[in-house]
Amino acid sequence: MAALKGRHALVTGGGRGIGRAIAAALANAGASVTIAGRKQQPLADAVGQGHAASYFIADVTDARALGDGIERAAAERGPFDILIANAGGAESAPFAKTTPEHFQRMFDLNLMSVVHGAHAVLGEMSKRGYGRIVAIASTAGLNGYAYVSAYCAAKHAVVGLVRALAIETAASGVTVNAVCPGYTDTDLMRASIDGIAKKTGRTREQTLAEFTKGSPVGRLIRPEEVAAAVLYLCSPDAAAVTGTTLTIAGGEI
């Protein structure tokens, strides 16, 4: 419970889903957790329920806005020891209809958000000789999926960034890793399943089966399972673990 006592952690996209579960796990381990996102209500709810200590509002695709939020939070609660770059999202389309603008949106949201966060915290982490950076990638960063070519490309880039940055920081006391979840049982996933079912005329159960058919465990991943992996990578026991991808996908990869 006290493994991360005294550590200040930032979780982007921390108001809901995987980010919320990660924030709660870090807080339960003793960290002081700041969460960031674009919408105030989910962030305020997370703080109100004890899943985080504070929050700030920022668009992670805006380097200045994210950097300013990080600077303010560090001034109020101390420099960040942990960065969980969780914010991201997917848009689907056949490749022939995937425009350059679509690719740019996916890279800004899924890759550059990690870059902006790391740029904002890495200097201070290196100066103090300690830090944990964990990017929430996806099995789409290790595998290919139809109709999400831009998302797959962006998440592959996140994995490449993690591997390269880990080499640069290995001697500094800062570790850099990625967690790659499969399809995860979040409110966004449930809304997606409901939307597809309505559009195609399938039942919700039939639609869910399409998402889980590639997983040997035959179910969606739980957000808490992803959070447990992140908690390990942030722990003192993972000091020698850097540049790796930890896949939470029920045997899919």
Buried (B, 14 or more C-beta within 10 A) or exposed (E): EEBBEEBBBBBBBBBBBBBBBBBBBBBBBBBBBBBBBBEEEBBBBBBEEEBBBBBBBBBBBBBEBBBBBBEBBBEEBEBBBBBBBBBBEBBBBEEEEBEEEBBBBBBBBBBBBBBBBBBBBBEBBBEEEBBBBBBBBBBBBBBEBEBBBBBBBBBBBBBEBBBEBBEEBBEBBBBBBBBBBBBBBBEEBEEBBEEBBEEEEBEEEEBBEBBBEBBEEEEBBBBBBBBBBBBBBBBEEBEEBBBBBBBBBBEBB
